[in-house]
Amino acid sequence: MNSDPDITHLIGLIIDIIHERRTALAVSKKRLAEMSGVTRTAILLMERHDRSPSLELLLRLARALGIPFSEVVREAELRSRI
């Protein structure tokens, strides 16, 4: 299955928003891994855009950071229009 460039871009923006929130809250990758049940390596690969995350992984990270996932998607969609 070929990936849609618009969807790939939107996923990249979602990753960036989660990363920005993590750093703004001064939460380390290790701490976020503990909070979310996701491995530190998965977070590292995702933030470097070396791995396409699953919806479950994105939801776990957003919840652990206290961000409604709908807010993350809304922000990503707004950024994609700029």
Secondary structure by P-SEA (a helix, b strand, c coil): ccccaaaaaaaaaaaaaaaaaaaaacccaaaaaaaccccaaaaaaaaaccccccaaaaaaaaaaacccaaaaaaaaaaaaac
